[in-house]
Amino acid sequence: YLKAKSYITTFQKKENYLFLNPSDEKLKNIAKISKAKIVFPKLPRNLQEIVDKNLGRHYGSSVALAVGVANLLGINNEFVEKKLRSFYGLPGRQENIREVKGVKFINDTTSTMPESTITCVERFWKLKEKSNKIILIAGGQDKNLDYDTLAKIIADKVGVLVLLPGTATDKLKIEIEGQKLKIGDLSIFEVKTMLKAIKKSYREARAGDYVLLSPGAASFGLFLNEFDRGKKFAEAVKKLK
């Protein structure tokens, strides 16, 4: 993957620019081979606060790169800030679908690996009130990934876990049960369809809770792709009363 990314700069010349994430040590190797002018942009503090609120802190490096390019093109910071204040992310990426009787439904279907699900859970766990809980819809097909850390995060921060069928689901269940984690009040349910996942999540939810579709696994078998999975989630949520 790193080699593939390095091809971006292969044919650049010295008058060109290459923007790189300064927090990624591996990218410094690409900087060494590039003939272009290297830019390691950092996000201004006032914009970081907007990103944290609208998108989540994990988007900071991506937004910093975009802002760096905008500045190079002569786009002023006031315009950038205005646009950021009205931007809440792309579809399927921690997307706020709807709030029903105080229950917030978030579509994070593009989370097809444990690390991205961890990021989603941690973000909304910090946003919720102490008395409320996270309801996570997860699972699907495994891509030969490690679910150990995700299992620990679920045990620590998730109140209700609703699992879709698949090999990753089987793996996650083993990690949660086999490691003898302190799962506290965690309730685990298994369902066969997205519609049943939504109905079960809604029955378990109270005002102030977050229902997160953040599978941490591939979608094939049950859905056409991750976007079909997110579409079915949104359709089911919009039917709730």
N, C-alpha and C positions, 0 to 999 in steps of 0.2 A: 504493500500500500504506500509506504514511504517512497519507494522507487518510482511508483506511478505518479505520485505528486511532484516528484523532482522534475518530471518532464515538462511541467508548466514553464520552467525557466530555461530549459535546454537551448532554445533558440533566441533567447533574449539578448539584447545588446547593452552596452554600457549606458546608453541614454534612456533605457527602460527602467521600470521600477518593479520591485518584488516585495510584496507585503507579507510578513510572517508573524505568527503568534509568538510574542516574546516569552511566554510561559512554557513553551514546548521546547525542551532541550534538543530533541531529535531534529527539529527544523534548522537548528544551527549548522548541521551538516550540509543541508541544502544551500544555506547562505554561503558556505565556503566554496561551493562549486559554481555559484551563479556569477555571471558577468554584469548583472543589473545592479542598480542602486538598491540596497537593502533598507527596508523600513520596518521597524518593530513598533507599531503604534500602541499607545496606551489609552485607555478610556478615561476621559476627564471625570472627576468625582461627581459633578452634578448630573452627568449622564448615567453614571453607574447606578445612582439612586433610582432613576427612571427605569433602567433595565431590570433592576432587582424587582421592582413593583410590577411592571407590565409583562416581563418575559421570564424572569428568574436569573439569579446570579450567574449560572452556568453559561448564559449567553453573552457574558461580558466580553470575552475574547473575540467572538464573531462580530459583535457590534463595533468593537474597537477597530477591527480591520475595515469594516464598511465606512466608519467615520474617517479613518486615515485616507482612504481613497477619495472620499468626498472632499476632504480638505485639499488634497492635491489638485482636484478639479476646480477648486475655487469656490466651493459651496460653503457658505458661512455657517458658523456654529449655531446661530439663532434658528436658522432654517432646519438644521439637523435636529436640534432639540424639539422643535415644533412637531416634526414628523415622528420622532421617537415617542412622544407623549400620546400619540394616537395610534401607535402600532402595538398590537397584542400577540404577534406571532403568526405563523403559518398554520393552515389546517392540519389537524392531526398531531400537532406538536404542543402538548399541554394547552390545548384549545378549550376555552370556556364555552360549552355548548348551551347550557341553560341552568337556571336555578328554579327548582320546584319545591314550594313550601319550605324554603330556606336551605334545601339540599342542593349543593353545587355539583354539577356533572362536568368532568374534564376529560376530553378526548386526547390521549397521548398514544395513539395507535402506532405511531412510527417508532416507538420504543420496542425494538425487536431483540434487545440484548439486556442482560441484568443491570449493567451499569447505568443505562438510561432510565430504567425503572427506579433505581435507587435515587437518582437525581430528582425525579418527579415526586416520589414519596417524601423525600426530605424537604423539598420546597413547600409543599402544601401542609406538611406536618408543622412547619414553622408558622404558616399563615393562619391555621385554625386556632380557635380558642381552646384553652386547656381542657375544658369539659367536653369538647367534641372529638370526633374520631375520623380516621381515614378508612374508607372502604375501598379495597383494591380489587379490580377485576384483572386477573393475570393468567398466564399459562398459554400453551399452544405447543408448537413443534420445536424441539431442541435443535440447535446448530452446533452441537458439541461444545457447549459453553459451561462455565462454572457458576453454580447457583448458591454457593456457600455464603457469600457476603450478603446477597439479596435475602436469603432466608433469615439471617440475623437482623437485617433492617426491618423485615416484615414482623418478626417476633417482637421487636422493640417499639415499632411505630404504627403498626396497622391494627385496627380493631376487628375488622371483618375482611376475610380473604375469600373471594369468589373465583373459582378456578374453571377455566375453559379446558376441554379435553386436549390431550397431546402428550408427546414424550417429554417435553420440558416440564409439564405439570407433574408427571410422575417423578421426575428428578427433583423438583422443588419440594414436593411432599416428603421425600426421603430425607432431604437436607433439613427440613424443619423438624421432623420427628426423630431422625437418627442422631442428630447432634445433641438431643436432650436440651434444647434451648428453653429458656424461661419465657414461655409464650403468653403468660398472664391471661388476659381475657380474650385472646385471639380466637375468633370463631371461623371455622373453615367449611366452605360449602363447595360442592362440585355440581356444575350444570353442563348441559349439552349444547345449548344455543345461546346466542347473544341476547335474545329476547328474554330468556329465563334468567340470564345474568343480571339484566337491568331490573326485572321484577323483584328478584331476590335482594339485590342491593338496596332498592327503594324501600322494601319492607323492613330492612334492618337499619335504615337511616333515620336520623332525627335532624331537625333544623340546625344548621351550622356545620353539619358533616360534609365531607368531600367524598364523592364517588369518582375514583380515578380508573379509567381504562388505560393501563400501562402494562402491557402483557409481558415484556421482557423475553419474548419468544417470537418465532416465525408464525405466520398466519395460515400457511398452506394446509390443506386437509379440510378445514372448516370454512375457509373464506377464499376468495379469488386471490387476494393480496392484502397487505396491511391497510390499504385505503378502503377496500371493500369492508374490512372489519370495522374501521372507523365510521364508515357510512351507515352500517347497520346499527352501530352504537348510537349515533346521532338520531337516526330515524326512530329507534325505540324510546329514547329519552324524550323526544318531542311529542310522543303520544301519551306521556304520563300526565295525570291530572291531580 
